[in-house]
Amino acid sequence: MATPFLKWAGGKARLVPVVAEALSGRPIERYVEPFLGGGAMFFGLRARGLRAPALLADANAELIATFAAVREDVDAVVGVLRPLAEAYLGCDREGRRELYYRIRAWEPGDAAGRAARFIFLNRTCYNGLYRVNREGRFNVPHGRYVRPRICDEANLRACAAELAGVELRCADFAEVCAAAGPGDFVYLDPPYHPSSATANFTAYTERAFGWADQVRLAEAVRALAARGAWFALSNSAHPAIAALYEGLHRRTVQMPRAINSRASGRAPVPEFLFARV
Ligand SMILES: C[S@@+](CC[C@H](N)C(=O)[O-])C[C@H]1O[C@@H](n2cnc3c(N)ncnc32)[C@H](O)[C@@H]1O
């Protein structure tokens, strides 16, 4: 069974049973996911029997290139990643730090190298975060995991098998939503509207996801629903979000917090799930 090969902020594994139940028995033409991230919903639904063709997309070009490299040639990715993992795990703390920053500065010339670098950094950086500077260079510091799972070969191969035949696209969500039609099911997990002044983690790509994007997204979702596509959309349980999607079916789900690990932040948080299913 394939599980996400990346740690990704806002991972949706816990929501899989809710969406799977809503979908059960419904014939789907195509599964579309415009905010792929680590793909927890895609892999989770596949494990629960989803077999429809899929279109998976994200605005993060390195992320999509990594998924594509795993799909195209998982052996080549493992061939670069395995020795990196062995070297890292064999080092003391200082050696690991030095290797991490060397790989962070590395600019591989081929797809397998780029994917291996991306997975290595994702598994060894601080909290599995993804953040880039103005030039688009990954700039997260070294993490503190004692035994990180860097190269889970069996799972990478299982992911490659699930991705065979899947369409991958690096694109803005508007383009992907516009491609969804009658009978398609679209799962949307955008960067959330901040539920408080401190909960503003939206820097997954060079460009932050602001309120204008939330408005654009709501328009795109209303349009795809009007065309006869099914959808489910997650977002923070914020009054402004409730107002934006007014008139669409809404439920509130309790989700564990993903990245912030301060004790006070560990209690489950309510999130909205809007749907037409
Ligand atoms: C909350 S994360 C998705 C997490 C994912 N559901 C998971 O389980 O790992 C949001 C994703 O939206 C992507 N993103 C940000 N702005 C975007 C845009 N304008 N169009 C498409 N994707 C975008 C980010 O790169 C990020 O991967």
The ligand as a MOL file (V3000), in Angstrom:
LIG
                    3D

  0  0  0     0  0            999 V3000
M  V30 BEGIN CTAB
M  V30 COUNTS 27 29 0 0 0
M  V30 BEGIN ATOM
M  V30 1 C -2.3200 22.5920 2.0990 0
M  V30 2 S -1.1320 22.1600 0.8720 0 CHG=1
M  V30 3 C -1.8320 20.6870 0.2500 0
M  V30 4 C -1.5480 19.5280 1.1690 0
M  V30 5 C -1.9680 18.1980 0.5850 0
M  V30 6 N -3.4080 18.0750 0.5710 0
M  V30 7 C -1.3850 17.0430 1.3690 0
M  V30 8 O -2.1110 16.1870 1.8730 0
M  V30 9 O -0.1440 16.9560 1.4880 0 CHG=-1
M  V30 10 C -1.3910 23.3500 -0.3740 0
M  V30 11 C -0.6420 23.1560 -1.6890 0
M  V30 12 O -1.0650 24.1860 -2.5940 0
M  V30 13 C 0.0030 24.5270 -3.4520 0
M  V30 14 N -0.2930 25.8430 -4.0350 0
M  V30 15 C -0.0810 27.0870 -3.5090 0
M  V30 16 N -0.5590 28.0350 -4.3330 0
M  V30 17 C -1.0950 27.3920 -5.4140 0
M  V30 18 C -1.7570 27.8200 -6.6040 0
M  V30 19 N -1.9670 29.1150 -6.8730 0
M  V30 20 N -2.1920 26.8710 -7.4780 0
M  V30 21 C -1.9660 25.5440 -7.2380 0
M  V30 22 N -1.3480 25.0840 -6.1170 0
M  V30 23 C -0.9190 25.9810 -5.2310 0
M  V30 24 C 1.2230 24.4660 -2.5520 0
M  V30 25 O 2.3970 24.2630 -3.3210 0
M  V30 26 C 0.8780 23.2930 -1.6150 0
M  V30 27 O 1.4680 22.0900 -2.0470 0
M  V30 END ATOM
M  V30 BEGIN BOND
M  V30 1 1 1 2
M  V30 2 1 2 3
M  V30 3 1 2 10
M  V30 4 1 3 4
M  V30 5 1 4 5
M  V30 6 1 5 6
M  V30 7 1 5 7
M  V30 8 2 7 8
M  V30 9 1 7 9
M  V30 10 1 10 11
M  V30 11 1 11 12
M  V30 12 1 11 26
M  V30 13 1 12 13
M  V30 14 1 13 14
M  V30 15 1 13 24
M  V30 16 1 14 15
M  V30 17 1 14 23
M  V30 18 2 15 16
M  V30 19 1 16 17
M  V30 20 1 17 18
M  V30 21 2 17 23
M  V30 22 1 18 19
M  V30 23 2 18 20
M  V30 24 1 20 21
M  V30 25 2 21 22
M  V30 26 1 22 23
M  V30 27 1 24 25
M  V30 28 1 24 26
M  V30 29 1 26 27
M  V30 END BOND
M  V30 END CTAB
M  END
